[in-house]
Amino acid sequence: MTSSPHPTGSNPPAIKAVIFDIGGVLVRTEDLTSRRIWEARFGLPDWGLARLVFDNPVASEATVGRATTADVWRYVGDHLGLAGAELAQLEEDFWAGDRYDVDLIAWIGALRPRYQTGILSNAWDWMPRRHAPHINASVFDVIVYSQEIQLAKPAPASFHSVLDQLGVRPQEAIFVDDFAENIAAANDLGLHGVLFRPQDDVRQAIAALLR
């Protein structure tokens, strides 16, 4: 789950910051009922709707600030033959099963002020507003969204953006994400990567690195 190698006999730098992804870590889709109804309507397989929404060229452009959330849903609507109120209902239902991990977010907040806390998230333009009630300055010292910096993980420059704002070196930071390729990129830069899996205790993994 973790990876933080150091040369034999060396003393690793003290951890000064812990950085988190949002989607799939701090907010997760736990109720798929609404999505399954739409998938059945259009003959899509399980997770087919999520792939249509996230894995399309407009979504990729939105992630780096070159398209809007509305553009993404227009693309989805064109693909499914939906518009207007029906498309708006699909968008509402798509996110209806998401749940914030309020216990984990509270635990992160309690790491301060001993450690700095940060966010590095691939996101579209509306997501900062959506997350604001839970992902804000009361918990996180630095919040970096890909569409704002026009860089997406796993690009090395995206990691440097949040590290520079926190004022820490890669070796002084832990990074938590649910995508293995993002953890690999973080490890390559020298961060201490923790791959998030819902069945594991991520707090225990982080605490082990902090010790």
C-alpha positions as semicolon CSV with decimal commas, in nm:
position;residue;x (nm);y (nm);z (nm)
1;M;0,000;0,000;0,000
2;T;0,292;0,235;0,067
3;S;0,620;0,297;-0,102
4;S;0,895;0,515;0,045
5;P;1,238;0,361;-0,020
6;H;1,554;0,518;0,119
7;P;1,917;0,414;0,077
8;T;2,043;0,177;0,344
9;G;2,180;0,369;0,640
10;S;2,031;0,704;0,537
11;N;1,805;0,913;0,754
12;P;1,487;1,005;0,563
13;P;1,372;1,368;0,587
14;A;1,096;1,436;0,835
15;I;0,747;1,445;0,689
16;K;0,605;1,796;0,684
17;A;0,293;1,762;0,465
18;V;0,023;1,513;0,368
19;I;-0,148;1,561;0,030
20;F;-0,474;1,397;-0,080
21;D;-0,669;1,330;-0,394
22;I;-1,045;1,391;-0,366
23;G;-1,249;1,166;-0,598
24;G;-1,226;0,802;-0,493
25;V;-1,055;0,899;-0,166
26;L;-1,234;1,177;0,024
27;V;-1,556;1,141;-0,173
28;R;-1,663;0,804;-0,311
29;T;-1,960;0,672;-0,507
30;E;-2,124;0,436;-0,258
31;D;-2,480;0,413;-0,395
32;L;-2,496;0,311;-0,761
33;T;-2,877;0,281;-0,780
34;S;-2,935;0,590;-0,994
35;R;-2,652;0,511;-1,232
36;R;-2,771;0,153;-1,277
37;I;-3,120;0,276;-1,376
38;W;-2,975;0,494;-1,650
39;E;-2,739;0,219;-1,764
40;A;-3,030;-0,021;-1,796
41;R;-3,228;0,235;-1,995
42;F;-2,950;0,272;-2,253
43;G;-2,823;-0,084;-2,249
44;L;-2,491;0,009;-2,094
45;P;-2,287;-0,236;-1,885
46;D;-2,212;-0,175;-1,517
47;W;-1,985;0,131;-1,493
48;G;-2,058;0,205;-1,859
49;L;-2,212;0,541;-1,772
50;A;-1,909;0,641;-1,564
51;R;-1,679;0,550;-1,851
52;L;-1,890;0,757;-2,090
53;V;-1,879;1,058;-1,858
54;F;-1,514;1,045;-1,755
55;D;-1,335;0,872;-2,043
56;N;-1,418;1,100;-2,333
57;P;-1,211;1,369;-2,508
58;V;-1,418;1,659;-2,377
59;A;-1,377;1,540;-2,017
60;S;-1,001;1,527;-2,070
61;E;-1,006;1,885;-2,196
62;A;-1,220;1,995;-1,900
63;T;-0,969;1,842;-1,659
64;V;-0,703;2,087;-1,779
65;G;-0,932;2,388;-1,810
66;R;-0,983;2,382;-2,186
67;A;-1,353;2,286;-2,169
68;T;-1,633;2,331;-1,918
69;T;-1,847;2,092;-1,719
70;A;-2,140;2,195;-1,940
71;D;-1,937;2,093;-2,245
72;V;-1,883;1,748;-2,095
73;W;-2,253;1,694;-2,034
74;R;-2,342;1,818;-2,380
75;Y;-2,109;1,551;-2,518
76;V;-2,279;1,287;-2,302
77;G;-2,622;1,413;-2,404
78;D;-2,534;1,401;-2,773
79;H;-2,410;1,043;-2,731
80;L;-2,729;0,933;-2,554
81;G;-2,976;1,155;-2,740
82;L;-3,065;1,359;-2,433
83;A;-3,105;1,733;-2,382
84;G;-3,275;1,987;-2,158
85;A;-3,448;1,861;-1,844
86;E;-3,367;1,496;-1,916
87;L;-2,997;1,566;-1,945
88;A;-3,006;1,778;-1,629
89;Q;-3,174;1,488;-1,445
90;L;-2,906;1,248;-1,566
91;E;-2,635;1,480;-1,435
92;E;-2,808;1,510;-1,097
93;D;-2,860;1,135;-1,071
94;F;-2,502;1,062;-1,173
95;W;-2,365;1,229;-0,861
96;A;-2,648;1,129;-0,627
97;G;-2,465;0,828;-0,482
98;D;-2,151;1,017;-0,382
99;R;-2,066;1,035;-0,013
100;Y;-1,795;1,237;0,160
101;D;-1,580;1,052;0,413
102;V;-1,639;1,304;0,689
103;D;-1,451;1,095;0,947
104;L;-1,139;1,084;0,732
105;I;-1,166;1,455;0,654
106;A;-1,194;1,534;1,027
107;W;-0,888;1,316;1,095
108;I;-0,694;1,505;0,828
109;G;-0,789;1,834;0,989
110;A;-0,654;1,709;1,320
111;L;-0,309;1,661;1,164
112;R;-0,271;2,038;1,168
113;P;-0,078;2,235;1,276
114;R;0,193;1,972;1,327
115;Y;0,168;1,882;0,957
116;Q;0,053;2,081;0,659
117;T;-0,233;1,932;0,458
118;G;-0,298;1,966;0,087
119;I;-0,522;1,866;-0,201
120;L;-0,412;1,772;-0,554
121;S;-0,716;1,673;-0,759
122;N;-0,799;1,630;-1,125
123;A;-1,124;1,822;-1,156
124;W;-1,360;2,015;-1,383
125;D;-1,455;2,378;-1,330
126;W;-1,765;2,316;-1,114
127;M;-1,601;2,072;-0,873
128;P;-1,434;2,327;-0,642
129;R;-1,777;2,475;-0,566
130;R;-1,928;2,132;-0,513
131;H;-1,652;2,025;-0,275
132;A;-1,626;2,355;-0,087
133;P;-1,847;2,257;0,212
134;H;-1,601;1,975;0,293
135;I;-1,278;2,062;0,110
136;N;-1,180;2,407;0,230
137;A;-0,924;2,610;0,422
138;S;-1,055;2,489;0,758
139;V;-0,898;2,149;0,680
140;F;-0,642;2,205;0,403
141;D;-0,356;2,453;0,384
142;V;-0,331;2,430;0,004
143;I;-0,594;2,315;-0,248
144;V;-0,486;2,259;-0,608
145;Y;-0,731;2,164;-0,883
146;S;-0,604;2,056;-1,224
147;Q;-0,835;2,281;-1,423
148;E;-0,702;2,584;-1,236
149;I;-0,335;2,510;-1,309
150;Q;-0,411;2,349;-1,650
151;L;-0,211;2,041;-1,551
152;A;-0,342;1,697;-1,462
153;K;-0,191;1,411;-1,267
154;P;0,026;1,222;-1,329
155;A;0,221;1,510;-1,489
156;P;0,522;1,582;-1,264
157;A;0,456;1,957;-1,281
158;S;0,117;1,907;-1,115
159;F;0,287;1,760;-0,807
160;H;0,543;2,039;-0,801
161;S;0,260;2,293;-0,802
162;V;0,121;2,174;-0,469
163;L;0,466;2,108;-0,321
164;D;0,582;2,460;-0,409
165;Q;0,273;2,614;-0,251
166;L;0,326;2,408;0,064
167;G;0,694;2,496;0,064
168;V;0,813;2,137;0,104
169;R;1,041;1,901;-0,085
170;P;0,900;1,580;-0,236
171;Q;1,075;1,370;0,031
172;E;0,893;1,569;0,299
173;A;0,544;1,487;0,173
174;I;0,301;1,195;0,168
175;F;0,063;1,166;-0,126
176;V;-0,262;0,964;-0,115
177;D;-0,449;0,868;-0,433
178;D;-0,664;0,581;-0,559
179;F;-0,493;0,550;-0,899
180;A;-0,175;0,342;-0,913
181;E;-0,030;0,548;-1,198
182;N;-0,055;0,863;-0,988
183;I;0,116;0,693;-0,695
184;A;0,391;0,570;-0,928
185;A;0,444;0,923;-1,059
186;A;0,457;1,061;-0,705
187;N;0,707;0,796;-0,597
188;D;0,925;0,871;-0,899
189;L;0,950;1,231;-0,779
190;G;1,042;1,121;-0,426
191;L;0,708;1,160;-0,248
192;H;0,587;0,887;-0,014
193;G;0,294;0,738;-0,206
194;V;-0,001;0,568;-0,036
195;L;-0,242;0,386;-0,265
196;F;-0,593;0,432;-0,127
197;R;-0,820;0,128;-0,118
198;P;-1,152;0,144;0,072
199;Q;-1,089;-0,191;0,239
200;D;-0,760;-0,071;0,393
201;D;-0,705;0,167;0,684
202;V;-0,540;0,463;0,513
203;R;-0,503;0,643;0,844
204;Q;-0,288;0,362;0,979
205;A;-0,070;0,369;0,666
206;I;-0,021;0,744;0,695
207;A;0,049;0,724;1,069
208;A;0,316;0,461;1,005
209;L;0,495;0,697;0,766
210;L;0,462;0,988;1,006
211;R;0,627;0,783;1,279
